[in-house]
């Protein structure tokens, strides 16, 4: 077994952020910049096709980063996962396999893999601990994405175990914030609601129809808090291979809708379409492992949604 070279990054350490233009990647980029990191690498999908193994390996050879943060993924909500199962499975596996295997082959010392709380079983005991992974069946509406992400978690874990390299996985809860996807056909629940309530407010406070019963419980984390967790993981050695990242607090979809409705200022009715699926009944993360190491979230849901809505209003022309 090789010696575990624990990197103590300095402000000029070369860090590659895959997916740096996305919601999570851009938040990590902003956070690192604000802390004085000056040697960040980001490549657009036109500059570097992460699905192409040769391109990824050539990039690693040429750039030789010391740390890699994998925030690149094909993502979407229930509808998108249902409609494009093959792409969600295959493209996510191709992206992460190229990045993880390339990092291992080219001697990168630290790799941070970002996944999603959907890797855990649909009916996992609450709150969800890291060790519940692979103990039961997944939520069918997003199992394709989940299986891809589980394979990434296991790839990093096996490299950590077999080669003693600092490859770790962070599993965030439902994220929202600046640069989120507000497209109603492919977005997640919080930005979709924000967009719906805004449009309905403009349309004489027309009624808003939302999927399901509103009973499921969900946990949300402002994306800038997620970025802080990544920076914490980058600057500190985390002994285990998998960590949950969240607030440890959840809210019903019904309460979320009321909160967003109030922040947007929509005065119409909310109608729940009971013919549509609810998804997982509850999904709350046990975040005690990260808390014990010294990291916890700082942005309350109300404050985070208000910040997101203000950003949405300022950028509405680019979003539409």
C-alpha positions in Angstrom: 0.0 0.0 0.0 1.3 3.5 -0.9 1.8 6.1 1.8 -1.1 8.5 2.1 0.2 11.9 1.1 -2.0 14.3 2.9 -2.0 17.6 1.0 -1.9 20.7 3.1 -3.0 23.2 0.4 -1.7 26.7 0.2 -3.1 29.6 -1.8 -1.1 28.7 -4.9 -2.0 24.9 -4.9 -3.3 24.0 -8.3 -7.0 23.0 -8.0 -9.2 21.8 -10.9 -12.9 22.2 -10.4 -14.9 20.0 -12.9 -18.2 21.6 -13.6 -17.1 25.1 -12.5 -19.9 26.8 -14.4 -22.7 24.9 -12.7 -24.5 25.9 -9.5 -22.2 23.9 -7.1 -19.0 24.3 -9.1 -19.4 28.1 -9.4 -20.1 28.4 -5.6 -17.0 26.4 -4.9 -15.0 28.7 -7.3 -16.3 31.8 -5.6 -15.6 30.5 -2.1 -12.0 29.5 -3.0 -11.4 32.9 -4.7 -12.7 34.8 -1.7 -10.3 32.9 0.5 -7.3 33.9 -1.7 -6.8 30.7 -3.8 -5.2 31.9 -7.0 -4.4 28.8 -9.0 -7.9 27.5 -10.0 -8.6 25.7 -13.2 -11.9 25.5 -14.9 -12.8 24.2 -18.4 -16.1 24.7 -20.2 -17.7 21.6 -21.8 -16.6 23.0 -25.2 -13.0 23.2 -24.0 -13.0 19.8 -22.3 -15.5 17.0 -23.0 -15.5 15.0 -19.7 -17.3 12.1 -21.5 -14.2 11.7 -23.7 -11.5 9.7 -21.8 -8.6 10.7 -24.0 -9.5 14.4 -23.6 -9.6 14.1 -19.8 -6.3 12.1 -19.6 -4.6 14.7 -22.0 -5.9 17.5 -19.7 -4.5 15.8 -16.6 -1.1 15.3 -18.3 -0.9 18.9 -19.5 -2.3 20.7 -16.5 -1.1 18.4 -13.7 -3.5 19.7 -10.9 -2.7 18.8 -7.3 -6.4 18.6 -6.2 -9.5 17.7 -8.2 -13.0 18.6 -7.1 -15.7 16.8 -9.2 -18.8 19.0 -9.3 -19.7 17.9 -12.9 -22.8 15.9 -13.5 -25.9 15.5 -15.6 -28.7 16.5 -13.2 -32.4 17.1 -13.2 -35.6 16.5 -11.3 -38.1 13.6 -11.3 -39.4 14.4 -14.8 -36.0 14.5 -16.4 -34.8 11.3 -14.6 -37.9 9.5 -15.7 -37.6 10.6 -19.3 -33.9 10.1 -19.8 -32.8 7.1 -17.7 -30.0 5.9 -20.0 -28.3 9.4 -20.2 -28.6 9.9 -16.4 -26.9 6.5 -15.8 -24.3 6.4 -18.6 -23.2 10.0 -18.9 -22.7 10.4 -15.2 -20.7 7.2 -15.0 -18.6 8.2 -18.0 -17.8 11.7 -16.5 -16.9 10.5 -13.1 -15.0 7.4 -14.2 -12.8 9.5 -16.5 -12.1 12.0 -13.7 -11.6 9.5 -10.9 -9.5 7.0 -12.9 -7.5 9.8 -14.5 -6.8 11.3 -11.2 -5.6 8.0 -9.8 -3.5 7.2 -12.9 -1.8 10.7 -13.0 -1.0 10.8 -9.3 -3.4 13.4 -8.0 -3.2 13.3 -4.3 -6.6 14.6 -3.3 -9.9 14.1 -5.0 -13.3 15.3 -3.8 -16.3 13.6 -5.4 -19.7 15.3 -5.0 -22.8 13.2 -5.2 -26.4 13.4 -3.9 -28.5 12.2 -1.0 -30.6 10.2 -3.6 -27.9 7.5 -3.3 -29.6 6.3 -0.1 -32.5 3.8 0.1 -36.0 5.2 -0.5 -37.2 4.1 2.9 -34.0 4.6 4.9 -34.3 5.1 8.6 -34.3 8.8 9.4 -32.1 10.7 9.7 -30.0 9.0 7.1 -26.5 7.9 8.2 -23.7 7.2 5.8 -23.6 3.5 6.6 -27.2 3.1 5.3 -25.8 3.1 1.8 -26.8 -0.1 -0.2 -29.0 -1.5 2.7 -32.2 -1.4 0.7 -33.8 -0.4 -2.7 -33.7 3.1 -4.2 -36.4 5.6 -5.2 -37.4 4.4 -8.7 -37.8 7.9 -10.1 -34.1 8.7 -9.8 -32.4 5.4 -9.4 -30.4 5.8 -12.7 -28.7 8.9 -11.4 -28.3 7.3 -7.9 -26.7 4.2 -9.2 -24.2 6.3 -11.2 -23.3 8.3 -8.1 -23.0 5.2 -5.9 -20.5 3.8 -8.4 -18.5 7.0 -8.0 -18.6 6.8 -4.2 -17.4 3.2 -4.3 -14.6 4.0 -6.8 -13.3 6.7 -4.4 -13.7 4.4 -1.4 -11.8 1.6 -3.2 -8.9 3.9 -4.2 -8.7 5.2 -0.6 -8.8 1.7 0.8 -6.5 0.0 -1.7 -4.0 2.7 -2.5 -4.3 4.9 0.7 -5.0 8.0 -1.4 -7.1 10.9 -0.1 -10.1 10.4 -2.3 -13.4 11.3 -0.5 -17.1 11.6 -1.3 -19.4 14.4 -0.1 -23.2 13.7 -0.4 -25.2 17.0 -0.2 -28.8 17.2 0.5 -31.1 19.2 -1.8 -29.2 22.2 -2.9 -30.5 25.6 -4.1 -29.1 29.0 -4.7 -27.4 31.3 -7.3 -27.1 29.8 -10.8 -29.8 27.2 -10.1 -31.8 25.7 -12.9 -35.3 27.4 -13.0 -36.5 25.5 -16.1 -39.9 23.9 -15.1 -39.2 20.8 -17.3 -35.9 19.9 -15.7 -35.5 21.7 -12.4 -35.7 20.5 -8.8 -38.6 21.3 -6.4 -37.4 24.6 -4.8 -36.3 26.5 -7.9 -39.3 25.2 -9.8 -41.7 26.5 -7.1 -39.9 29.9 -7.1 -40.3 30.2 -10.8 -44.0 29.1 -10.7 -44.9 31.5 -7.9 -43.1 34.4 -9.6 -44.9 33.7 -13.0 -48.3 33.4 -11.2 -47.7 36.6 -9.3 -47.0 38.4 -12.6 -50.2 36.8 -14.0 -52.6 38.6 -11.7 -51.8 36.2 -8.8 -53.2 33.2 -10.7 -53.5 29.8 -8.9 -50.3 27.7 -8.7 -50.6 23.9 -9.3 -48.0 21.8 -7.5 -47.2 18.1 -7.8 -48.4 15.5 -5.2 -49.8 16.0 -1.7 -47.3 18.4 -0.2 -46.7 15.9 2.7 -43.2 14.7 1.9 -40.4 16.1 4.1 -37.3 17.5 2.5 -34.1 19.1 3.7 -32.4 22.0 1.8 -29.0 23.6 1.9 -28.0 26.9 0.4 -25.3 26.2 -2.2 -22.8 28.6 -0.7 -22.9 26.5 2.5 -22.1 23.4 0.4 -19.1 25.3 -1.1 -17.9 26.0 2.4 -18.1 22.3 3.3 -16.0 21.5 0.2 -13.4 24.0 1.2 -13.4 22.6 4.7 -12.8 19.1 3.2 -10.1 20.5 1.0 -8.2 22.1 3.9 -8.6 19.3 6.4 -8.0 15.5 6.3 -11.3 13.6 6.5 -10.5 10.1 7.8 -13.5 8.3 6.3 -14.5 8.0 2.6 -18.1 9.2 2.7 -19.7 12.2 4.4 -23.2 13.7 4.4 -23.5 17.5 3.8 -26.7 19.2 4.9 -28.5 21.3 7.5 -29.9 18.4 9.5 -33.3 20.2 9.4 -36.3 19.3 7.2 -39.6 20.9 6.2 -42.7 19.6 4.5 -43.2 20.4 0.8 -46.4 22.2 1.8 -44.5 24.4 4.3 -41.8 25.1 1.6 -44.5 26.2 -0.8 -46.0 28.6 1.7 -42.5 30.0 2.6 -41.7 30.6 -1.1 -45.1 32.0 -1.8 -44.6 34.6 1.1 -41.1 35.6 -0.1 -42.2 36.0 -3.7 -45.4 37.9 -2.6 -47.9 35.7 -4.5 -51.5 36.1 -3.3 -53.3 33.4 -5.2 -54.2 29.8 -4.3 -52.1 26.7 -4.2 -53.6 23.6 -5.7 -52.1 20.2 -5.0 -52.3 17.7 -8.0 -52.8 14.4 -6.2 -52.4 12.5 -9.5 -48.7 13.3 -9.5 -46.0 11.4 -7.6 -44.7 12.5 -4.2 -41.3 10.8 -4.5 -39.6 9.7 -1.3 -41.7 10.3 1.8 -38.8 11.8 3.9 -35.2 12.4 3.3 -33.3 13.9 6.2 -29.5 13.6 6.5 -27.6 12.7 9.6 -24.8 15.3 9.4 -23.2 14.5 12.7 -19.9 13.2 11.2 -19.1 16.5 9.5 -20.3 18.5 12.6 -17.9 16.4 14.8 -15.0 17.3 12.5 -15.9 21.0 12.7 -18.2 22.0 9.9 -21.9 22.9 10.0 -24.3 25.0 7.8 -24.9 28.7 8.5 -27.7 29.9 6.1 -31.3 29.5 7.3 -33.9 28.4 4.7 -35.7 31.8 4.7 -32.5 33.8 4.2 -31.3 31.4 1.5 -34.6 31.5 -0.4 -34.6 35.3 -0.2 -31.1 35.6 -1.5 -31.9 33.1 -4.3 -35.1 35.1 -5.3 -33.2 38.4 -5.4 -30.6 36.7 -7.7 -33.4 35.3 -9.8 -34.9 38.8 -10.2 -31.6 40.3 -11.2 -30.8 37.6 -13.7 -34.2 36.8 -15.1 -33.3 37.8 -18.6 -30.5 35.2 -18.8 -32.6 32.6 -17.0 -35.5 32.8 -19.5 
